[in-house]
Amino acid sequence: MATPLFAHTPNRGKFEALFDAAGRNLAEATALMERLMRSWPDQPELRGEIKALEEEGDRITHDILHALYSTAVTPLDREDIHQLATALDDALDLTEEAADFLGLYKIEAPMEQAVELTGVLRDCGRELAAGLHHLTALDSLGERVEAVDRLEHEGDRISRQALVALFAGGIDPMVVIRWKDVIERLEQAVDACDSVAHVLEGIVVKHN
């Protein structure tokens, strides 16, 4: 059975609801990013939907930080709450940047590795959303952290393959530069998800 976390702490519900919302928002954005990449350029309107989710994420982050600094007793260490909120915000920002670059750079068709990498990012979003939905369950959190860690390693492997394909295929240098930027943003978004997982891991260690 999962171990309860901060079961009787004041203000628990407020922070649980905010982090649950942040997790669901990230999961939706990363899922749309995978759809956008897989279908590009046939569903460019998804960029606007991802942008709207990024703006919603900014609002949620603001609400978390406002709650943090206006609450006398917090259910988690203040540093953990701040790091968790900002890492989630970073992952969302980088996801939106990658989506934006597809249009700004006038990418004509997706790379196979880019589709795979957005699949990894989508799965990271799902795992984090599930963990944040059950933030009080330490056993469940540990499983989600391990899953994101595995996904981050898979993302690194796919990113390396993408760069090898770009530089080994005699591709137009401008296309290489544009795709390199997109791949780097996607890899950074996965890394930001891993940063969220590391904060969650620290919470598990502190409260176990």
N, C-alpha and C positions, 0 to 999 in steps of 0.2 A: 504494500500500500504506500502511496506517495506521502512524503513527510510534509506537514503543513508549514508554511512559511509566514512569519509575522501574523499568526492567526488572530491575536487579540490586540494588535497594534492600532492606535487611533489613526484615522485618516487613511486606513488601508484601502477602502473601496474607491476613493477618489483616484489614487495612483494606479490601482489595478485597471480601472476603466480607461484611463488615459493611455496606458501602455498597451492595452488590448486594442484600442482604436489605432494606435500607431502601427502595431503589428499587422492588423488587417489592411491598413492603407498601403503599407509596404508590399504585402503579398499581392494586392490587386495591381499595383504599379509594375511589379516585376513580372507578373503574369501577362500584362498587356505588352510589356517590352518584348517578351518572347513571341507573342502573337505578331507584333509589329515587325520584328526581324524576319520571322518565318514567312510572312506574307509580303514583305517589302518588294516593290513600292505600291502594292494594290490597296493598302488600307492606311494611307498617310494620316487620316483623321485620328488615328490612335495616338499620334504625338500630342495632340491637344488634350486628349483624355489623361495621358500621363502627366502633362504639365499641370492639369487641374488637381491631380492627386498629389503632386509635389507641393502645390500651394496649400492644399489641405494638411499635408505633413508639416509645413511651416507653422500652421495655426496650432496643430496639436503640440508641437515642440514648444511653442510659446506658452501654451496652457500648462504643460508639464513644468517648465521653468518658473512660471508664475506661481504655481502651486508649491513648488519647492521652496521658493524664497518667502512665501507668505504663510507657511505652515510651521508651527513651533516644533511639533514632533512628527517625524517622517518614518514610514514603515521600513525603509532601507537607508543605508548610509547616504548622506547627501551627495557625496562624490560619486557613488554608484548610480544614483538617479540621474545626475548631470551627464555622466559618461554614456549611460544607456540612451538617453534622449538625443544627445548630439551624434552618437554613432548611427542611430536609426535615421536621423536627418541626413547625415552624410551619404548613407546608402541610397536614400531616395533621390538626393540631389544628383548623384553620379548616374543613376539610372535615367533620370530625365535628360541629363547632358548627352548621354549616348543616343537617346532617341532623337534629340534635337540635331545632333551631328549628322544623322542619316539624311535629314532634309537639307541642312545647310551645305553639306558637301555634295549634294545631288548624287548620292550613291545609287547606282543603277540596279544592282541585284545583290542579294545577301551572299556572303561566304558561308560555306558549310560549317567552318569552325565558329563563326559568329553565331549561327543558329544554335550550335551546341552550347556555347558559352552563355547565351541568354537562357537556355534551358537550365543550366546550373544556377544562374541567378534567380530564376523563378523558383527553383526548389529550395534555395536558401531562404527566400521570402516566405515560403510556405512553412518551413521548419521554425523560423523565428516567430511567425504569427501564432503557430500552435503553442510554442513555448511561452509566449507572452500572454496568451489566452489563459494558460494555467500557471501563472507566475508564482502561485503559492505552493506548487508541487515540485519539490526539489528533485525527486527521482525522475520525473518527466523532463525537467530542465536539463539534467545531465545527458539524457538521451538526445535531446535536440542539439545541445552543444556539440556532441560527438558527430552528429549527422552533418552539421554545418562545417565542421573541421574537415571531414572527408570531402565534402563538396568543394571547399576552398582549394584543396590539393588537386582535385579534378579540374577546377578552373585554371589553375596554374599550368597544368599539362596541356589543356586545350589552347591556352594563350600562346604557349611556346610553339605549338603546332601551327597556329595561325601565322605567327611571324615568320616561321620557316617557309610556309607556303607563299607568303607575300614576297619574300626576298629571293626565292628560288625559282619563281615562275616567269621571269622576264616581263613582269607587269609594269605598265606605265608608272614612273616614279611618283607622279601626283596621286595616282590611285593608291599606291603603297602608303604614302603619307596620310591620306584621308582614312584609310582603313586602320592604320596603326593607331590613330587617335581614337577611333571608335572602340577598337579592341582594348586599348589601355583604359578607357573609361569603364568598360564592362568589367575588366579585371579589378579595377579599383572599387567598383560597386560590390563585387563579390568579397573583396578584402574588407570593405566596411561592414558587410554582413558578418564576417568572421570576427571583427572587432566587437560587434554586438554580442556575439556568442562568448567572447572572452570575458566581457563584463558579466554576463550571466553565469559563466563558470566561476568567477570570483565570488558572486553572491552565493552560489551553491557551497563553495568551500567555507565561507564565513559562517553560514547558518546550518551546516551539517553537524 
